[in-house]
Amino acid sequence: MNEGILLTAELESRRFRDALRRFATGVTIITTRTNEGIPIGLTANSFNSVSLTPPLVLWSLNKHSRSLPVFLKSEHYAINVLCADQMNLAARFASPIEDRFEGVDWRSGKASMPIFDESVAWFECASVHQYEGGDHVIFVGEVTDFGYSDRTPLLYAGGAYGVPVTHPEL
């Protein structure tokens, strides 16, 4: 491959990523259990609603993630939408530490998935579809149980955490 073309592709990839960072998202921790029942989880901001009837949501995971094999085999998972004071939890579950659950308060949902009660919302899901999506796998889940609170959500934009504020014109 021509080195000039590769350099241009790398620059375009970086520019594309920088453009995507302009989109503010919520911050989630996706959780499941291994076949042995060990809880695992990771921080993700690739979460979205798909359908109200049936209730479907989606999220995606990089194909190079160490957690991918477990999620590919999981019949269920939970999506925990973090609140503003869970920034440290987001950082913990984005880090390479081995046991991300050590010292963290959580409970098992109806399908035994790890749920963080302090979250803004949580969705326990049955895994119904997995799609190839470039360098990611897209997971679509049917919501089997959920809950929410009035806490302030944690946001992520431009490479930094934030919180929503009311627009000045409102």
C-alpha positions in Angstrom: 0.0 0.0 0.0 1.2 3.5 -0.8 2.5 5.2 2.4 0.9 8.5 1.4 -2.6 6.9 1.1 -2.1 5.2 4.5 -1.2 8.5 6.1 -4.2 10.1 4.6 -6.5 7.3 5.8 -5.1 7.6 9.3 -5.6 11.4 9.3 -9.2 10.9 8.0 -9.9 8.3 10.6 -8.7 10.7 13.3 -10.8 13.5 11.9 -13.8 11.2 11.7 -13.3 10.2 15.4 -12.9 13.9 16.4 -16.2 14.7 14.6 -18.0 11.9 16.4 -16.7 13.2 19.7 -18.9 16.3 19.2 -22.0 14.2 19.8 -23.0 14.2 23.5 -24.0 10.8 24.8 -25.0 9.3 28.0 -22.5 7.0 29.8 -23.4 3.3 30.5 -21.9 0.3 32.1 -23.0 -2.9 30.3 -22.9 -6.0 32.5 -23.3 -9.7 32.2 -22.0 -12.9 33.7 -19.6 -15.6 32.5 -20.7 -19.2 32.2 -19.2 -19.6 35.7 -21.4 -16.8 37.0 -18.6 -14.2 37.4 -19.9 -10.7 36.8 -18.2 -8.7 34.1 -18.8 -5.2 32.8 -17.5 -2.4 30.7 -18.1 1.3 30.2 -19.8 2.2 26.9 -21.5 5.3 25.4 -22.8 3.4 22.3 -26.3 2.9 23.6 -29.6 3.8 21.9 -33.3 2.9 21.8 -34.5 0.9 18.8 -38.2 0.1 19.4 -41.0 0.6 21.9 -43.0 -2.4 20.7 -41.3 -4.7 21.3 -39.0 -2.8 23.7 -35.6 -3.0 22.0 -32.3 -1.3 22.7 -28.8 -1.5 21.2 -25.2 -1.0 22.0 -21.9 -1.9 20.4 -18.6 -3.4 21.4 -15.2 -3.2 19.7 -14.2 -6.5 18.2 -10.8 -6.3 20.0 -12.5 -6.1 23.5 -11.4 -8.8 26.0 -15.0 -9.0 27.0 -16.4 -9.7 23.5 -16.3 -13.5 23.7 -18.4 -13.5 26.9 -21.0 -11.0 25.5 -21.3 -13.0 22.3 -22.3 -16.1 24.3 -24.5 -14.3 26.8 -28.2 -14.8 26.6 -28.8 -11.7 28.9 -27.1 -8.5 29.8 -27.9 -5.3 31.6 -27.4 -1.7 30.6 -26.8 0.7 33.5 -27.2 4.4 32.6 -24.9 6.3 34.9 -25.8 9.3 37.0 -23.5 12.4 37.4 -21.9 11.2 40.7 -20.9 7.8 39.1 -18.0 9.2 37.1 -15.5 7.2 39.1 -17.5 4.0 38.4 -17.4 4.9 34.6 -13.6 5.2 34.9 -13.3 2.0 36.9 -15.2 0.0 34.3 -13.2 1.6 31.4 -9.9 0.6 33.1 -7.9 -2.6 32.5 -8.2 -3.8 36.1 -9.1 -7.5 36.5 -12.0 -7.4 39.0 -14.0 -4.2 38.2 -16.7 -5.3 40.6 -14.5 -5.5 43.7 -15.8 -3.1 46.3 -18.7 -1.9 44.1 -22.3 -2.1 45.3 -24.6 -4.0 42.9 -27.4 -6.5 42.9 -28.7 -9.2 40.7 -31.6 -8.4 38.5 -34.4 -10.9 37.6 -32.2 -12.5 35.0 -29.3 -12.4 37.5 -27.5 -9.6 35.6 -25.5 -7.0 37.6 -27.6 -3.9 38.3 -26.4 -0.6 39.9 -29.3 0.8 41.8 -27.8 4.3 42.0 -28.0 4.6 38.2 -30.3 7.0 36.3 -31.8 4.0 34.6 -31.1 0.3 34.0 -32.4 -2.1 31.4 -32.1 -5.9 31.8 -32.2 -7.4 28.3 -32.4 -10.7 26.5 -29.9 -10.8 23.7 -31.9 -11.1 20.5 -29.6 -10.0 17.6 -25.9 -9.5 17.0 -24.7 -7.8 13.9 -21.2 -7.2 12.3 -20.7 -3.4 12.2 -17.2 -2.7 10.8 -14.8 -2.9 13.8 -17.6 -3.4 16.2 -20.4 -5.9 17.0 -23.8 -4.4 17.4 -26.0 -6.0 20.1 -29.7 -5.7 20.1 -31.6 -6.6 23.3 -35.2 -7.0 24.2 -35.8 -5.3 27.5 -37.2 -7.7 30.0 -37.1 -5.5 33.1 -36.1 -1.9 33.8 -36.0 0.9 36.4 -35.2 4.6 36.6 -34.7 7.5 39.0 -34.7 11.3 38.9 -31.0 11.6 39.3 -28.9 13.8 37.0 -27.4 11.7 34.1 -23.7 11.6 33.4 -22.8 12.8 29.8 -19.8 12.4 27.6 -18.8 14.8 24.8 -15.5 16.1 23.4 -13.5 13.6 25.4 -14.8 14.8 28.7 -17.6 14.0 31.2 -20.3 16.6 31.8 -23.9 17.0 33.0 -26.9 18.4 31.3 -27.8 22.0 31.9 -31.0 23.8 31.0 -30.7 25.8 27.8 -30.4 29.6 28.5 -33.4 30.4 26.4 -35.6 28.1 28.5 
